Amino acid sequence: MTTKTAKSLKGKRVAILMTDGVEQVEYTQPRQFLEKNAIEVTLVAPKEQGDSIQGFNHLTPADSFKNELDIRDARAGDFDALVLPGGVANPDSLRLNNESIAFIREFARENKPIAAICHGPWTLISAGIVSGKRVTSWPSLREDLSNAGGEWVDEEVVVDGKLITSRKPADIPAFNQALFNALN
């Protein structure tokens, strides 16, 4: 990547919405990639600012991360894109949080990129933005996404308009590149 490309992304802001049970690598690798490309990243959670969020490596507790912005104070208008990492417990909890679902809907309403990986697309169902979209996810979500009106496909990364979805941690490089392209 050229310096010119990185400079063109300077000033872009991306929110990563997550909570306890997040698949750690689906948070850390996209964040590192975005920050390496001069993009400001903010961890947003349905917790008070400064509270810890427990990451996981599959079913094993891993690192914890400090929440940088309480979802109650977050506005889609302050960001250029949204990332929704997976892990099973993380999106399952977010689906039950009205502020988190409203935040996701705001990005869709404002036609801003939303990138969800692994189990992250579960939240898209609750936000009502899957119908008529071509999507992918961890295979166990296939039926849920299809029942919500999405066209589920088994591909590394799927881009449908401003919606970006991927299947698993091994897809993170393609996921990151698709998000980068959407921000250009």
OpenMM code with the backbone's topology and positions (N, CA, C; nanometers):
from openmm import Vec3, app, unit

residues = "MET THR THR LYS THR ALA LYS SER LEU LYS GLY LYS ARG VAL ALA ILE LEU MET THR ASP GLY VAL GLU GLN VAL GLU TYR THR GLN PRO ARG GLN PHE LEU GLU LYS ASN ALA ILE GLU VAL THR LEU VAL ALA PRO LYS GLU GLN GLY ASP SER ILE GLN GLY PHE ASN HIS LEU THR PRO ALA ASP SER PHE LYS ASN GLU LEU ASP ILE ARG ASP ALA ARG ALA GLY ASP PHE ASP ALA LEU VAL LEU PRO GLY GLY VAL ALA ASN PRO ASP SER LEU ARG LEU ASN ASN GLU SER ILE ALA PHE ILE ARG GLU PHE ALA ARG GLU ASN LYS PRO ILE ALA ALA ILE CYS HIS GLY PRO TRP THR LEU ILE SER ALA GLY ILE VAL SER GLY LYS ARG VAL THR SER TRP PRO SER LEU ARG GLU ASP LEU SER ASN ALA GLY GLY GLU TRP VAL ASP GLU GLU VAL VAL VAL ASP GLY LYS LEU ILE THR SER ARG LYS PRO ALA ASP ILE PRO ALA PHE ASN GLN ALA LEU PHE ASN ALA LEU ASN".split()
positions = [
    Vec3(0.0849, -0.1174, 0.0000),
    Vec3(0.0000, 0.0000, 0.0000),
    Vec3(0.0892, 0.1233, 0.0000),
    Vec3(0.0488, 0.2233, -0.0739),
    Vec3(0.1285, 0.3443, -0.0835),
    Vec3(0.0957, 0.4400, 0.0299),
    Vec3(0.1888, 0.5323, 0.0536),
    Vec3(0.1670, 0.6335, 0.1567),
    Vec3(0.0460, 0.7185, 0.1216),
    Vec3(0.0283, 0.7473, -0.0078),
    Vec3(-0.0856, 0.8271, -0.0519),
    Vec3(-0.2176, 0.7616, -0.0099),
    Vec3(-0.2281, 0.6296, -0.0255),
    Vec3(-0.3499, 0.5589, 0.0124),
    Vec3(-0.3734, 0.5716, 0.1625),
    Vec3(-0.2700, 0.5506, 0.2439),
    Vec3(-0.2846, 0.5605, 0.3885),
    Vec3(-0.3249, 0.7016, 0.4282),
    Vec3(-0.2649, 0.8034, 0.3638),
    Vec3(-0.3000, 0.9413, 0.3963),
    Vec3(-0.4457, 0.9692, 0.3643),
    Vec3(-0.4964, 0.9089, 0.2559),
    Vec3(-0.6344, 0.9358, 0.2165),
    Vec3(-0.7334, 0.8814, 0.3194),
    Vec3(-0.6894, 0.7861, 0.4016),
    Vec3(-0.7771, 0.7291, 0.5034),
    Vec3(-0.7581, 0.7961, 0.6394),
    Vec3(-0.6574, 0.8816, 0.6499),
    Vec3(-0.6360, 0.9528, 0.7755),
    Vec3(-0.7591, 1.0376, 0.8043),
    Vec3(-0.8068, 1.0316, 0.9277),
    Vec3(-0.9269, 1.1042, 0.9652),
    Vec3(-1.0524, 1.0184, 0.9591),
    Vec3(-1.0430, 0.9001, 0.8979),
    Vec3(-1.1571, 0.8077, 0.8976),
    Vec3(-1.1694, 0.7486, 1.0367),
    Vec3(-1.2939, 0.7223, 1.0775),
    Vec3(-1.3196, 0.6682, 1.2113),
    Vec3(-1.4056, 0.5428, 1.1986),
    Vec3(-1.3658, 0.4381, 1.2694),
    Vec3(-1.4387, 0.3116, 1.2673),
    Vec3(-1.4740, 0.2718, 1.4103),
    Vec3(-1.5990, 0.2327, 1.4299),
    Vec3(-1.6446, 0.1797, 1.5587),
    Vec3(-1.6412, 0.0282, 1.5521),
    Vec3(-1.5932, -0.0348, 1.6587),
    Vec3(-1.6020, -0.1800, 1.6724),
    Vec3(-1.6944, -0.2061, 1.7906),
    Vec3(-1.8111, -0.2627, 1.7604),
    Vec3(-1.9121, -0.2895, 1.8626),
    Vec3(-1.8970, -0.4328, 1.9117),
    Vec3(-1.8765, -0.4478, 2.0434),
    Vec3(-1.8591, -0.5822, 2.0996),
    Vec3(-1.8826, -0.5794, 2.2492),
    Vec3(-1.8901, -0.7004, 2.3055),
    Vec3(-1.9010, -0.7152, 2.4500),
    Vec3(-1.8345, -0.8463, 2.4903),
    Vec3(-1.8529, -0.8866, 2.6166),
    Vec3(-1.7901, -1.0090, 2.6673),
    Vec3(-1.8208, -1.1272, 2.5757),
    Vec3(-1.7203, -1.2123, 2.5577),
    Vec3(-1.7369, -1.3311, 2.4741),
    Vec3(-1.6933, -1.3105, 2.3311),
    Vec3(-1.6359, -1.1937, 2.3009),
    Vec3(-1.5890, -1.1662, 2.1654),
    Vec3(-1.4738, -1.2605, 2.1294),
    Vec3(-1.4713, -1.3059, 2.0062),
    Vec3(-1.3583, -1.3843, 1.9554),
    Vec3(-1.2429, -1.2859, 1.9389),
    Vec3(-1.1434, -1.2976, 2.0255),
    Vec3(-1.0385, -1.1963, 2.0382),
    Vec3(-0.9735, -1.1581, 1.9056),
    Vec3(-0.9343, -1.2551, 1.8264),
    Vec3(-0.8625, -1.2280, 1.7020),
    Vec3(-0.9500, -1.1504, 1.6021),
    Vec3(-1.0815, -1.1647, 1.6125),
    Vec3(-1.1723, -1.0933, 1.5224),
    Vec3(-1.1891, -0.9471, 1.5632),
    Vec3(-1.1385, -0.9137, 1.6793),
    Vec3(-1.1292, -0.7745, 1.7241),
    Vec3(-0.9882, -0.7207, 1.7007),
    Vec3(-0.8881, -0.7936, 1.7493),
    Vec3(-0.7518, -0.7395, 1.7486),
    Vec3(-0.6935, -0.7254, 1.6085),
    Vec3(-0.7135, -0.8239, 1.5223),
    Vec3(-0.6528, -0.8151, 1.3893),
    Vec3(-0.7144, -0.7054, 1.3029),
    Vec3(-0.8483, -0.6927, 1.2959),
    Vec3(-0.9019, -0.5790, 1.2210),
    Vec3(-0.8603, -0.4437, 1.2812),
    Vec3(-0.8589, -0.4347, 1.4131),
    Vec3(-0.8184, -0.3083, 1.4756),
    Vec3(-0.6748, -0.2729, 1.4376),
    Vec3(-0.5836, -0.3703, 1.4499),
    Vec3(-0.4437, -0.3442, 1.4144),
    Vec3(-0.4304, -0.3027, 1.2686),
    Vec3(-0.5022, -0.3704, 1.1809),
    Vec3(-0.4989, -0.3399, 1.0382),
    Vec3(-0.5472, -0.1967, 1.0124),
    Vec3(-0.6595, -0.1606, 1.0716),
    Vec3(-0.7149, -0.0263, 1.0520),
    Vec3(-0.6204, 0.0807, 1.1056),
    Vec3(-0.5694, 0.0604, 1.2265),
    Vec3(-0.4792, 0.1592, 1.2855),
    Vec3(-0.3503, 0.1715, 1.2054),
    Vec3(-0.3024, 0.0618, 1.1514),
    Vec3(-0.1821, 0.0647, 1.0672),
    Vec3(-0.2061, 0.1506, 0.9429),
    Vec3(-0.3319, 0.1623, 0.9032),
    Vec3(-0.3685, 0.2411, 0.7858),
    Vec3(-0.4245, 0.3783, 0.8225),
    Vec3(-0.3842, 0.4290, 0.9396),
    Vec3(-0.4142, 0.5653, 0.9851),
    Vec3(-0.5626, 0.5896, 1.0124),
    Vec3(-0.6374, 0.4830, 1.0415),
    Vec3(-0.7794, 0.4946, 1.0719),
    Vec3(-0.7967, 0.4922, 1.2232),
    Vec3(-0.8751, 0.5848, 1.2749),
    Vec3(-0.9017, 0.5904, 1.4188),
    Vec3(-1.0092, 0.4871, 1.4532),
    Vec3(-0.9804, 0.4030, 1.5517),
    Vec3(-1.0711, 0.2955, 1.5912),
    Vec3(-1.1170, 0.3178, 1.7347),
    Vec3(-1.2472, 0.2966, 1.7576),
    Vec3(-1.3046, 0.3111, 1.8916),
    Vec3(-1.3809, 0.1843, 1.9271),
    Vec3(-1.3478, 0.1248, 2.0413),
    Vec3(-1.4211, 0.0102, 2.0924),
    Vec3(-1.5467, 0.0634, 2.1614),
    Vec3(-1.6623, 0.0192, 2.1124),
    Vec3(-1.7921, 0.0612, 2.1663),
    Vec3(-1.8581, -0.0622, 2.2269),
    Vec3(-1.9154, -0.0464, 2.3466),
    Vec3(-1.9787, -0.1602, 2.4136),
    Vec3(-2.0967, -0.1139, 2.4991),
    Vec3(-2.1881, -0.2070, 2.5269),
    Vec3(-2.2975, -0.1757, 2.6189),
    Vec3(-2.2510, -0.1861, 2.7642),
    Vec3(-2.1456, -0.1126, 2.7925),
    Vec3(-2.0854, -0.1050, 2.9255),
    Vec3(-2.0354, 0.0366, 2.9442),
    Vec3(-2.0121, 0.0725, 3.0675),
    Vec3(-1.9576, 0.2051, 3.0935),
    Vec3(-1.8160, 0.2156, 3.0389),
    Vec3(-1.7804, 0.3364, 2.9980),
    Vec3(-1.6461, 0.3616, 2.9481),
    Vec3(-1.5449, 0.3194, 3.0541),
    Vec3(-1.4412, 0.2473, 3.0126),
    Vec3(-1.3383, 0.2004, 3.1042),
    Vec3(-1.3616, 0.0612, 3.1588),
    Vec3(-1.4851, 0.0119, 3.1498),
    Vec3(-1.5128, -0.1252, 3.1949),
    Vec3(-1.4412, -0.2259, 3.1058),
    Vec3(-1.4131, -0.3428, 3.1613),
    Vec3(-1.3432, -0.4475, 3.0861),
    Vec3(-1.4393, -0.5320, 3.0041),
    Vec3(-1.3881, -0.5768, 2.8901),
    Vec3(-1.4597, -0.6695, 2.8022),
    Vec3(-1.3710, -0.7923, 2.7896),
    Vec3(-1.4278, -0.9086, 2.8162),
    Vec3(-1.3526, -1.0333, 2.8148),
    Vec3(-1.3490, -1.0927, 2.6745),
    Vec3(-1.2269, -1.1041, 2.6199),
    Vec3(-1.2070, -1.1705, 2.4919),
    Vec3(-1.1890, -1.3200, 2.5125),
    Vec3(-1.2107, -1.3956, 2.4057),
    Vec3(-1.1953, -1.5411, 2.4090),
    Vec3(-1.1182, -1.5888, 2.2872),
    Vec3(-1.0449, -1.6962, 2.3057),
    Vec3(-0.9882, -1.7741, 2.1956),
    Vec3(-1.0736, -1.8987, 2.1891),
    Vec3(-1.1738, -1.8944, 2.1049),
    Vec3(-1.2781, -1.9972, 2.0966),
    Vec3(-1.3488, -2.0060, 2.2319),
    Vec3(-1.3301, -2.1125, 2.3084),
    Vec3(-1.4001, -2.1265, 2.4361),
    Vec3(-1.3132, -2.0923, 2.5573),
    Vec3(-1.1894, -2.0510, 2.5326),
    Vec3(-1.0944, -2.0222, 2.6396),
    Vec3(-1.0827, -1.8719, 2.6634),
    Vec3(-1.1049, -1.8263, 2.7871),
    Vec3(-1.0866, -1.6836, 2.8147),
    Vec3(-0.9462, -1.6385, 2.7755),
    Vec3(-0.9379, -1.5203, 2.7171),
    Vec3(-0.8101, -1.4655, 2.6725),
    Vec3(-0.7912, -1.3283, 2.7363),
    Vec3(-0.7527, -1.2282, 2.6582),
    Vec3(-0.7274, -1.0944, 2.7113),
    Vec3(-0.8576, -1.0201, 2.7389),
    Vec3(-0.8456, -0.9162, 2.8184),
    Vec3(-0.9600, -0.8271, 2.8363),
    Vec3(-0.9209, -0.6918, 2.7768),
    Vec3(-1.0231, -0.6154, 2.7399),
    Vec3(-1.0033, -0.4878, 2.6723),
    Vec3(-1.0889, -0.3822, 2.7401),
    Vec3(-1.0391, -0.2607, 2.7448),
    Vec3(-1.1134, -0.1508, 2.8076),
    Vec3(-1.2111, -0.0903, 2.7076),
    Vec3(-1.3358, -0.0767, 2.7511),
    Vec3(-1.4353, -0.0113, 2.6673),
    Vec3(-1.3986, 0.1358, 2.6518),
    Vec3(-1.4037, 0.1841, 2.5294),
    Vec3(-1.3666, 0.3230, 2.5016),
    Vec3(-1.4871, 0.4155, 2.4874),
    Vec3(-1.6062, 0.3580, 2.4626),
    Vec3(-1.7259, 0.4409, 2.4472),
    Vec3(-1.8499, 0.3592, 2.4810),
    Vec3(-1.9265, 0.4079, 2.5768),
    Vec3(-2.0526, 0.3447, 2.6154),
    Vec3(-2.1503, 0.3564, 2.4988),
    Vec3(-2.2173, 0.2487, 2.4638),
    Vec3(-2.3116, 0.2486, 2.3515),
    Vec3(-2.4163, 0.3586, 2.3662),
    Vec3(-2.4516, 0.3928, 2.4894),
    Vec3(-2.5519, 0.4976, 2.5120),
    Vec3(-2.5041, 0.6349, 2.4652),
    Vec3(-2.3724, 0.6506, 2.4504),
    Vec3(-2.3149, 0.7776, 2.4051),
    Vec3(-2.2674, 0.7720, 2.2600),
    Vec3(-2.2853, 0.6587, 2.1944),
    Vec3(-2.2340, 0.6390, 2.0582),
    Vec3(-2.3371, 0.6813, 1.9533),
    Vec3(-2.2893, 0.7442, 1.8468),
    Vec3(-2.3742, 0.7861, 1.7350),
    Vec3(-2.3067, 0.7444, 1.6046),
    Vec3(-2.3811, 0.6830, 1.5166),
    Vec3(-2.3253, 0.6398, 1.3875),
    Vec3(-2.2687, 0.7580, 1.3101),
    Vec3(-2.3282, 0.8747, 1.3266),
    Vec3(-2.2812, 0.9936, 1.2560),
    Vec3(-2.1386, 1.0325, 1.2898),
    Vec3(-2.0858, 0.9803, 1.3997),
    Vec3(-1.9481, 1.0109, 1.4403),
    Vec3(-1.8456, 0.9168, 1.3782),
    Vec3(-1.8931, 0.8178, 1.3008),
    Vec3(-1.8042, 0.7158, 1.2456),
    Vec3(-1.8283, 0.6974, 1.0957),
    Vec3(-1.7280, 0.6418, 1.0290),
    Vec3(-1.7365, 0.6140, 0.8854),
    Vec3(-1.7746, 0.4697, 0.8564),
    Vec3(-1.7573, 0.3795, 0.9531),
    Vec3(-1.7900, 0.2382, 0.9334),
    Vec3(-1.8039, 0.1705, 1.0697),
    Vec3(-1.8628, 0.0504, 1.0658),
    Vec3(-1.8853, -0.0294, 1.1860),
    Vec3(-1.8319, -0.1701, 1.1629),
    Vec3(-1.7609, -0.2245, 1.2629),
    Vec3(-1.7133, -0.3630, 1.2603),
    Vec3(-1.7834, -0.4397, 1.3716),
    Vec3(-1.8319, -0.5592, 1.3358),
    Vec3(-1.9008, -0.6472, 1.4306),
    Vec3(-1.8268, -0.7799, 1.4370),
    Vec3(-1.7354, -0.7966, 1.5347),
    Vec3(-1.6656, -0.9239, 1.5492),
    Vec3(-1.7599, -1.0317, 1.6013),
    Vec3(-1.7137, -1.1554, 1.5910),
    Vec3(-1.7955, -1.2669, 1.6366),
    Vec3(-1.7588, -1.3172, 1.7737),
    Vec3(-1.7542, -1.4508, 1.7824),
    Vec3(-1.7562, -1.5185, 1.9101),
    Vec3(-1.9033, -1.5487, 1.9323),
    Vec3(-1.9375, -1.6555, 1.9963),
    Vec3(-2.0790, -1.6906, 2.0101),
    Vec3(-2.1497, -1.6003, 2.1114),
    Vec3(-2.0924, -1.5811, 2.2286),
    Vec3(-2.1592, -1.5059, 2.3356),
    Vec3(-2.1718, -1.3568, 2.3036),
    Vec3(-2.0717, -1.3005, 2.2370),
    Vec3(-2.0701, -1.1578, 2.2065),
    Vec3(-2.1934, -1.1139, 2.1268),
    Vec3(-2.2168, -1.1649, 2.0054),
    Vec3(-2.3348, -1.1178, 1.9317),
    Vec3(-2.4655, -1.1621, 1.9958),
    Vec3(-2.4629, -1.2756, 2.0649),
    Vec3(-2.5847, -1.3200, 2.1320),
    Vec3(-2.6265, -1.2180, 2.2381),
    Vec3(-2.5313, -1.1634, 2.3115),
    Vec3(-2.5607, -1.0592, 2.4112),
    Vec3(-2.6003, -0.9278, 2.3453),
    Vec3(-2.5293, -0.8900, 2.2390),
    Vec3(-2.5600, -0.7640, 2.1721),
    Vec3(-2.7004, -0.7634, 2.1144),
    Vec3(-2.7487, -0.8790, 2.0694),
    Vec3(-2.8830, -0.8884, 2.0116),
    Vec3(-2.9909, -0.8517, 2.1135),
    Vec3(-2.9603, -0.8679, 2.2405),
    Vec3(-3.0568, -0.8380, 2.3469),
    Vec3(-3.0453, -0.6949, 2.3993),
    Vec3(-2.9527, -0.6184, 2.3427),
    Vec3(-2.9291, -0.4823, 2.3883),
    Vec3(-2.9868, -0.3838, 2.2858),
    Vec3(-3.0949, -0.3168, 2.3244),
    Vec3(-3.1650, -0.2269, 2.2317),
    Vec3(-3.0763, -0.1174, 2.1750),
    Vec3(-2.9884, -0.0602, 2.2576),
    Vec3(-2.9003, 0.0471, 2.2100),
    Vec3(-2.8029, -0.0044, 2.1046),
    Vec3(-2.7525, -0.1268, 2.1232),
    Vec3(-2.6593, -0.1848, 2.0258),
    Vec3(-2.7287, -0.2078, 1.8920),
    Vec3(-2.8490, -0.2618, 1.8955),
    Vec3(-2.9231, -0.2875, 1.7716),
    Vec3(-2.9585, -0.1551, 1.7035),
    Vec3(-2.9974, -0.0554, 1.7800),
    Vec3(-3.0275, 0.0759, 1.7221),
    Vec3(-2.9032, 0.1367, 1.6571),
    Vec3(-2.7867, 0.1183, 1.7190),
    Vec3(-2.6601, 0.1690, 1.6650),
    Vec3(-2.6313, 0.1045, 1.5290),
    Vec3(-2.6495, -0.0264, 1.5192),
    Vec3(-2.6286, -0.0973, 1.3926),
    Vec3(-2.7266, -0.0449, 1.2871),
    Vec3(-2.8521, -0.0294, 1.3249),
    Vec3(-2.9540, 0.0223, 1.2308),
    Vec3(-2.9172, 0.1614, 1.1796),
    Vec3(-2.8589, 0.2454, 1.2676),
    Vec3(-2.8182, 0.3805, 1.2267),
    Vec3(-2.7178, 0.3740, 1.1125),
    Vec3(-2.6210, 0.2835, 1.1213),
    Vec3(-2.5211, 0.2702, 1.0143),
    Vec3(-2.5882, 0.2302, 0.8838),
    Vec3(-2.6826, 0.1367, 0.8909),
    Vec3(-2.7541, 0.0935, 0.7704),
    Vec3(-2.8361, 0.2092, 0.7138),
    Vec3(-2.9055, 0.2813, 0.7989),
    Vec3(-2.9887, 0.3939, 0.7557),
    Vec3(-2.9036, 0.5030, 0.6901),
    Vec3(-2.7826, 0.5242, 0.7429),
    Vec3(-2.6921, 0.6256, 0.6882),
    Vec3(-2.6076, 0.5719, 0.5733),
    Vec3(-2.6336, 0.4475, 0.5327),
    Vec3(-2.5632, 0.3824, 0.4213),
    Vec3(-2.4112, 0.3839, 0.4388),
    Vec3(-2.3679, 0.3476, 0.5594),
    Vec3(-2.2252, 0.3395, 0.5902),
    Vec3(-2.1849, 0.1925, 0.5953),
    Vec3(-2.0580, 0.1618, 0.5654),
    Vec3(-2.0141, 0.0224, 0.5684),
    Vec3(-2.0328, -0.0431, 0.7055),
    Vec3(-2.0837, -0.1652, 0.7015),
    Vec3(-2.0968, -0.2514, 0.8192),
    Vec3(-2.0259, -0.3812, 0.7841),
    Vec3(-1.9256, -0.4178, 0.8639),
    Vec3(-1.8473, -0.5390, 0.8395),
    Vec3(-1.8635, -0.6342, 0.9572),
    Vec3(-1.9206, -0.7529, 0.9304),
    Vec3(-1.9475, -0.8509, 1.0361),
    Vec3(-1.8809, -0.9834, 1.0006),
    Vec3(-1.8173, -1.0447, 1.1003),
    Vec3(-1.7446, -1.1689, 1.0751),
    Vec3(-1.7893, -1.2788, 1.1716),
    Vec3(-1.7881, -1.4010, 1.1224),
    Vec3(-1.8143, -1.5212, 1.2002),
    Vec3(-1.9572, -1.5224, 1.2543),
    Vec3(-1.9766, -1.5096, 1.3857),
    Vec3(-2.1101, -1.5026, 1.4451),
    Vec3(-2.1635, -1.3588, 1.4502),
    Vec3(-2.0805, -1.2604, 1.4145),
    Vec3(-2.1213, -1.1204, 1.4142),
    Vec3(-2.2476, -1.0924, 1.3333),
    Vec3(-2.2686, -1.1601, 1.2178),
    Vec3(-2.3903, -1.1339, 1.1401),
    Vec3(-2.5213, -1.1635, 1.2135),
    Vec3(-2.5170, -1.2358, 1.3236),
    Vec3(-2.6381, -1.2567, 1.4045),
    Vec3(-2.7031, -1.1240, 1.4395),
    Vec3(-2.6211, -1.0250, 1.4723),
    Vec3(-2.6752, -0.8947, 1.5117),
    Vec3(-2.7465, -0.8271, 1.3948),
    Vec3(-2.7051, -0.8578, 1.2738),
    Vec3(-2.7682, -0.7987, 1.1551),
    Vec3(-2.9128, -0.8446, 1.1416),
    Vec3(-2.9403, -0.9674, 1.1850),
    Vec3(-3.0778, -1.0191, 1.1820),
    Vec3(-3.1639, -0.9360, 1.2755),
    Vec3(-3.1174, -0.9168, 1.3976),
    Vec3(-3.1934, -0.8392, 1.4958),
    Vec3(-3.2107, -0.6943, 1.4521),
    Vec3(-3.1137, -0.6419, 1.3774),
    Vec3(-3.1221, -0.5044, 1.3280),
    Vec3(-3.2125, -0.4935, 1.2051),
    Vec3(-3.2540, -0.6080, 1.1505),
    Vec3(-3.3452, -0.6081, 1.0364),
    Vec3(-3.2827, -0.5668, 0.9053),
    Vec3(-3.1535, -0.5975, 0.8866),
    Vec3(-3.0870, -0.5518, 0.7641),
    Vec3(-3.0313, -0.6658, 0.6782),
    Vec3(-3.0799, -0.7876, 0.6990),
    Vec3(-3.0307, -0.9021, 0.6223),
    Vec3(-3.1173, -0.9300, 0.4989),
    Vec3(-3.2453, -0.9034, 0.5079),
    Vec3(-3.3382, -0.9381, 0.3999),
    Vec3(-3.2937, -0.8795, 0.2657),
    Vec3(-3.2855, -0.9682, 0.1659),
    Vec3(-3.2464, -0.9271, 0.0315),
    Vec3(-3.0974, -0.9107, 0.0117),
    Vec3(-3.0175, -0.9408, 0.1136),
    Vec3(-2.8715, -0.9258, 0.1056),
    Vec3(-2.8042, -1.0619, 0.0857),
    Vec3(-2.6959, -1.0606, 0.0129),
    Vec3(-2.6095, -1.1779, -0.0029),
    Vec3(-2.5091, -1.1703, 0.1115),
    Vec3(-2.4996, -1.2761, 0.1930),
    Vec3(-2.4167, -1.2748, 0.3138),
    Vec3(-2.3473, -1.4088, 0.3342),
    Vec3(-2.2468, -1.4059, 0.4220),
    Vec3(-2.1849, -1.5282, 0.4713),
    Vec3(-2.1636, -1.5131, 0.6209),
    Vec3(-2.1201, -1.6223, 0.6848),
    Vec3(-2.1018, -1.6240, 0.8303),
    Vec3(-2.0392, -1.7574, 0.8676),
    Vec3(-2.0241, -1.7776, 0.9989),
    Vec3(-1.9914, -1.9108, 1.0488),
    Vec3(-2.1059, -2.0018, 1.0031),
    Vec3(-2.0781, -2.1238, 0.9582),
    Vec3(-2.1826, -2.2097, 0.9010),
    Vec3(-2.3069, -2.2309, 0.9869),
    Vec3(-2.2946, -2.2288, 1.1183),
    Vec3(-2.4115, -2.2545, 1.2025),
    Vec3(-2.5176, -2.1442, 1.1936),
    Vec3(-2.4826, -2.0281, 1.1372),
    Vec3(-2.5787, -1.9188, 1.1216),
    Vec3(-2.6513, -1.9223, 0.9874),
    Vec3(-2.6143, -2.0168, 0.9018),
    Vec3(-2.6716, -2.0234, 0.7675),
    Vec3(-2.8251, -2.0201, 0.7699),
    Vec3(-2.8841, -2.1072, 0.8484),
    Vec3(-3.0298, -2.1158, 0.8526),
    Vec3(-3.0919, -1.9875, 0.9082),
    Vec3(-3.0321, -1.9313, 1.0135),
    Vec3(-3.0836, -1.8075, 1.0723),
    Vec3(-3.0823, -1.6934, 0.9701),
    Vec3(-2.9711, -1.6781, 0.8990),
    Vec3(-2.9590, -1.5707, 0.8005),
    Vec3(-3.0533, -1.5928, 0.6822),
    Vec3(-3.0664, -1.7175, 0.6401),
    Vec3(-3.1598, -1.7499, 0.5313),
    Vec3(-3.3041, -1.7228, 0.5740),
    Vec3(-3.3395, -1.7636, 0.6951),
    Vec3(-3.4750, -1.7396, 0.7459),
    Vec3(-3.5061, -1.5908, 0.7605),
    Vec3(-3.4025, -1.5095, 0.7764),
    Vec3(-3.4200, -1.3645, 0.7870),
    Vec3(-3.4259, -1.2983, 0.6493),
    Vec3(-3.4198, -1.3794, 0.5432),
    Vec3(-3.4317, -1.3261, 0.4076),
    Vec3(-3.3009, -1.3023, 0.3362),
    Vec3(-3.1897, -1.3435, 0.3978),
    Vec3(-3.0601, -1.3285, 0.3333),
    Vec3(-3.0301, -1.4455, 0.2417),
    Vec3(-2.9439, -1.4223, 0.1448),
    Vec3(-2.8945, -1.5298, 0.0582),
    Vec3(-2.7575, -1.5690, 0.1116),
    Vec3(-2.7500, -1.6804, 0.1845),
    Vec3(-2.6253, -1.7234, 0.2483),
    Vec3(-2.5391, -1.7976, 0.1467),
    Vec3(-2.4111, -1.7629, 0.1398),
    Vec3(-2.3149, -1.8309, 0.0533),
    Vec3(-2.1901, -1.8638, 0.1344),
    Vec3(-2.1212, -1.9688, 0.0962),
    Vec3(-1.9983, -2.0110, 0.1645),
    Vec3(-1.8781, -1.9545, 0.0897),
    Vec3(-1.8467, -1.8284, 0.1185),
    Vec3(-1.7331, -1.7605, 0.0558),
    Vec3(-1.6531, -1.6881, 0.1623),
    Vec3(-1.5251, -1.6660, 0.1334),
    Vec3(-1.4326, -1.6019, 0.2259),
    Vec3(-1.4823, -1.4650, 0.2728),
    Vec3(-1.5258, -1.3849, 0.1795),
    Vec3(-1.5810, -1.2528, 0.2106),
    Vec3(-1.6890, -1.2224, 0.1077),
    Vec3(-1.7981, -1.1628, 0.1543),
    Vec3(-1.9087, -1.1257, 0.0658),
    Vec3(-1.9370, -0.9778, 0.0865),
    Vec3(-1.9410, -0.9054, -0.0229),
    Vec3(-1.9740, -0.7632, -0.0185),
    Vec3(-2.1040, -0.7437, -0.0953),
    Vec3(-2.2049, -0.6918, -0.0275),
    Vec3(-2.3334, -0.6600, -0.0902),
    Vec3(-2.3665, -0.5160, -0.0534),
    Vec3(-2.3413, -0.4258, -0.1454),
    Vec3(-2.3569, -0.2832, -0.1163),
    Vec3(-2.2576, -0.2434, -0.0086),
    Vec3(-2.3079, -0.1903, 0.1011),
    Vec3(-2.2212, -0.1466, 0.2121),
    Vec3(-2.2052, -0.2541, 0.3190),
    Vec3(-2.2624, -0.3727, 0.2950),
    Vec3(-2.2541, -0.4818, 0.3921),
    Vec3(-2.1421, -0.5778, 0.3540),
    Vec3(-2.0518, -0.6014, 0.4498),
    Vec3(-1.9373, -0.6907, 0.4312),
    Vec3(-1.9482, -0.8014, 0.5347),
    Vec3(-1.9434, -0.9270, 0.4903),
    Vec3(-1.9482, -1.0389, 0.5846),
    Vec3(-1.8403, -1.1406, 0.5504),
    Vec3(-1.7910, -1.2089, 0.6549),
    Vec3(-1.6912, -1.3152, 0.6407),
    Vec3(-1.7258, -1.4289, 0.7346),
    Vec3(-1.6609, -1.5451, 0.7116),
    Vec3(-1.6978, -1.6679, 0.7815),
    Vec3(-1.6258, -1.6938, 0.9127),
    Vec3(-1.4938, -1.6666, 0.9175),
    Vec3(-1.4139, -1.7168, 1.0299),
    Vec3(-1.2810, -1.6433, 1.0403),
    Vec3(-1.2053, -1.6669, 1.1478),
    Vec3(-1.0777, -1.5984, 1.1648),
    Vec3(-0.9817, -1.6138, 1.0464),
    Vec3(-0.9812, -1.7272, 0.9804),
    Vec3(-0.8904, -1.7460, 0.8668),
    Vec3(-0.9209, -1.6491, 0.7524),
    Vec3(-1.0418, -1.5930, 0.7515),
    Vec3(-1.0832, -1.4998, 0.6459),
    Vec3(-1.0481, -1.3548, 0.6777),
    Vec3(-0.9878, -1.3290, 0.7918),
    Vec3(-0.9630, -1.1915, 0.8348),
    Vec3(-0.8850, -1.1092, 0.7326),
    Vec3(-0.7812, -1.1613, 0.6666),
    Vec3(-0.7130, -1.0767, 0.5669),
    Vec3(-0.8072, -1.0269, 0.4561),
    Vec3(-0.8926, -1.1132, 0.4043),
    Vec3(-0.9877, -1.0720, 0.3007),
    Vec3(-1.0925, -0.9765, 0.3582),
    Vec3(-1.1358, -1.0028, 0.4799),
    Vec3(-1.2316, -0.9174, 0.5511),
    Vec3(-1.1731, -0.7772, 0.5671),
    Vec3(-1.0476, -0.7697, 0.6152),
    Vec3(-0.9813, -0.6413, 0.6330),
    Vec3(-0.9705, -0.5659, 0.5014),
    Vec3(-0.9328, -0.6357, 0.3957),
    Vec3(-0.9164, -0.5703, 0.2656),
    Vec3(-1.0497, -0.5171, 0.2141),
    Vec3(-1.1577, -0.5936, 0.2306),
    Vec3(-1.2888, -0.5476, 0.1867),
    Vec3(-1.3317, -0.4232, 0.2638),
    Vec3(-1.3047, -0.4205, 0.3941),
    Vec3(-1.3371, -0.3024, 0.4746),
    Vec3(-1.2539, -0.1826, 0.4309),
    Vec3(-1.1266, -0.2056, 0.4079),
    Vec3(-1.0363, -0.0993, 0.3596),
    Vec3(-1.0899, -0.0418, 0.2287),
    Vec3(-1.1294, -0.1297, 0.1356),
    Vec3(-1.1820, -0.0840, 0.0073),
    Vec3(-1.3101, -0.0030, 0.0258),
    Vec3(-1.3947, -0.0433, 0.1193),
    Vec3(-1.5208, 0.0283, 0.1431),
    Vec3(-1.4952, 0.1676, 0.2014),
    Vec3(-1.3851, 0.1841, 0.2707),
    Vec3(-1.3531, 0.3139, 0.3320),
    Vec3(-1.2858, 0.4103, 0.2340),
    Vec3(-1.2394, 0.3598, 0.1215),
    Vec3(-1.1729, 0.4449, 0.0215),
    Vec3(-1.2733, 0.5225, -0.0606),
] * unit.nanometer
topology = app.Topology()
chain = topology.addChain("A")
for resn in residues:
    res = topology.addResidue(resn, chain)
    for name in ("N", "CA", "C"):
        topology.addAtom(name, app.Element.getBySymbol(name[0]), res)
